[in-house]
C-alpha cells in the first residue's frame, strides 16, 4: 500500500473587502505613527523654540547693540581687535583656571 502525500491547497486570493480592510488598517497605523512622531518632535524642539522666542523678543535692542558695535569697529578697527584679543585670552585663562581648581 502506497501512502499519498497531502496535496498543497492553493490559498484563495483575498477578496476586495479584505484588501480594503487591510489597506485601511495600514493607513490608520501610519496616522497614529505620524501623530506620535509629531508629539515627540514638539517635545524635543520645545527648548529651542523657547530660546527663539526670547531672542525674538529682544530683537530691537540686539539690532541697536550690533549697529553700535559695528560703528565702533569700522571707525577704529585696531581697538576692536585688541579688545577681542583680550576677551579671548581672558576666557581661555578662566577656563584653564577652572580646570586647575576642579
C-alpha positions in Angstrom: 0.0 0.0 0.0 1.4 3.3 -1.0 0.9 6.4 1.1 -0.4 9.5 -0.6 1.2 12.8 0.2 -1.3 15.5 1.0 -1.7 17.9 -1.8 -1.0 21.5 -1.1 -4.1 23.6 -1.3 -3.9 26.8 -3.1 -5.0 29.7 -1.0 -7.7 31.8 -2.5 -6.8 35.4 -3.2 -8.2 37.9 -0.7 -11.5 39.5 -1.6 -11.8 43.2 -2.4 -13.3 43.8 1.0 -10.4 42.1 2.8 -7.9 44.1 0.8 -9.7 47.3 1.6 -9.8 46.5 5.3 -6.1 45.7 5.3 -5.3 48.9 3.5 -7.5 51.0 5.9 -5.7 49.3 8.9 -2.3 50.2 7.4 -3.4 53.8 6.8 -4.7 54.1 10.3 -1.4 52.8 11.8 0.5 55.3 9.7 -1.7 58.1 11.0 -1.0 57.0 14.6 2.7 56.8 13.9 2.7 60.3 12.4 0.9 61.7 15.4 3.3 60.1 17.8 6.3 61.4 15.8 4.8 64.9 15.7 4.4 64.9 19.5 7.9 63.7 20.0 9.1 66.4 17.7 7.3 69.1 19.6 8.7 67.9 22.9 12.3 67.8 21.5 12.1 71.2 19.8 10.5 72.9 22.8 13.7 74.4 24.4 14.9 75.7 21.0 11.6 77.2 20.3 11.6 78.9 23.7 15.1 80.3 23.0 14.0 81.6 19.7 11.0 83.5 21.2 13.3 85.0 23.8 15.7 86.2 21.1 12.9 87.5 19.0 11.6 89.5 22.0 14.9 91.3 22.3 15.3 91.8 18.5 15.4 95.7 18.5 17.9 96.0 21.4 20.1 93.4 19.6 19.9 95.4 16.3 20.9 98.6 18.1 23.7 97.0 20.0 25.0 95.3 16.9 24.9 98.6 15.0 26.8 100.4 17.8 29.5 97.7 17.8 29.7 97.7 14.0 30.1 101.5 14.0 32.9 101.4 16.6 34.7 98.6 14.7 34.5 100.4 11.5 35.7 103.7 13.0 38.7 102.2 15.0 39.4 98.6 13.9 42.6 98.4 15.9 40.9 99.0 19.2 38.2 96.4 18.4 40.9 93.8 17.5 42.8 94.4 20.8 39.5 94.2 22.8 38.6 90.9 21.0 42.1 89.6 21.7 41.8 90.5 25.4 38.4 88.9 25.7 39.6 85.7 24.1 42.7 85.5 26.3 40.6 86.2 29.4 38.1 83.5 28.5 40.8 80.9 27.9 42.6 81.9 31.2 39.3 81.5 33.1 38.6 78.1 31.5 42.1 76.9 32.4 41.9 78.2 35.9 38.5 76.4 36.4 40.1 73.2 35.1 43.0 73.6 37.6 40.8 74.3 40.5 38.4 71.5 39.9 
